Amino acid sequence: MVKPPSTQATLMGYFPQNGPGITDVVVETILLFLGFVSIGLRLWSRRIQRAQLQLNDWLILFAMLIMTTRYGIEVALVVKCGMGFHIGLVEEVGGEELVALFSLLLYIMDCFWVTLVTLVKLSILHFYLQVFRNPQFKRAVYAGIGLCVAFWFGGFFGTALFCIPPEKLWYENTQGHCGDSSKMYTACATSDLGIDVIIILLPMPVLWGLQLATSKKIALTFVFGLGFVIISITAVRIKYMLQIDPNDRTHSISQIALLSAIVPLLGIINASMPIIPPALRKVFKTSFLTTTLKKMGSTKSSDRHFERLPESEYPLVNVSGNRGKHAPENDARIRVTTDWEVHSTETTDQLSNKINNQ
């Protein structure tokens, strides 16, 4: 068994001069904070609705756990291993062991990334199943879930077994062989992009078929369509992947690492957007999105049928009443009566005197 690289060398003292590295850490820290905020609002919304956590909630929570771990690894890549600097400086300060540690941490981070983005996609698709009841739409969602699972198998094992044995990736002199990194990264990113397009476009025909005002349809399209921003970032990420310099990985990989972090972080926020309106209603005192999203489960142009409400959220109660003593025994009708009481700040005598004086 090959011992993992270990070195006391670090480029922490060079961090203030690492422009790409500083940008990476600052942007990821801000988005990670927003991701935690979105998850907090998501859990608060579930509590407001007195609803149990669903599978899509647990998938996002697990994804956020992996994202936080990946964030820690990326900070180590920047601060200790000098990601953002040219490899010449990294080798000068830390030698081959520091370069090997950089390659090992990057390898772990790539494996995390495939799992991370797959969990986000599965969470969104499971949410679709809970909201939209159209049988044809649900079959399309299940097909999307199948694509995500296939993507994970291909992406994860393609990354994990990119080199045989894997340690050849960080110890180049190890006996074995590796694949073409540019082709592997591009294939994985292209597949990711294609699945994102499918997931984002899936609910659009249903949303625009709802019997809602156009303004509300546009608002819902924005809520579900934040993924279009993710698609744009993924497309830019593919561009940079084609420009990776294998002889200067510590520098050329820095932009890709940032984009690779932004994609799942925005995905986590996007997956929570349709669920957080109850919490937003508490904060901003508005029910616009809350009311609109509630209607999605029942107001559909292509799926008009009644369904039993879940008793856990809408418990059934018995309604009973007392029959009047004069009511006939064979009267099976329900009669609703209302007693009116009129109160005034003036007494009856005062009112009578006023009427007589007119």
Buried (B, 14 or more C-beta within 10 A) or exposed (E): EEEEBEBEBBBEEBBEEBEBBBBBBEBBEEBBEBBBEBBEBBBBBBEBBEBEEBEBBEBBBBBBEBBEBBBEEBBBBBBBBBBBBBBEBBBEBBEBBBBBBBBBBBBBBBBBBBBBBBBBBBBBBBBBBEBBBBEEBBEBBEEBBEBBEEBBEBBBEBBBEBBBBBBBBBBBEBEEEBEEBEEBBBBBBBBBBBBBBBBBEBBBEBBBBBEBEEEBBBBBBEBBBBBBEBBEBBEBBBEBBEEBEEEBBBBBBBBBBBBBBBBBBBBBBBBBBBBBBBBBBBEEEEEBBBEBBBBBEBBBEBBEEEEEEEEEEEEEEEEEEEEEEEEEEEEEEEEEEEEEEEEEEEEEEEEEEEEEEE
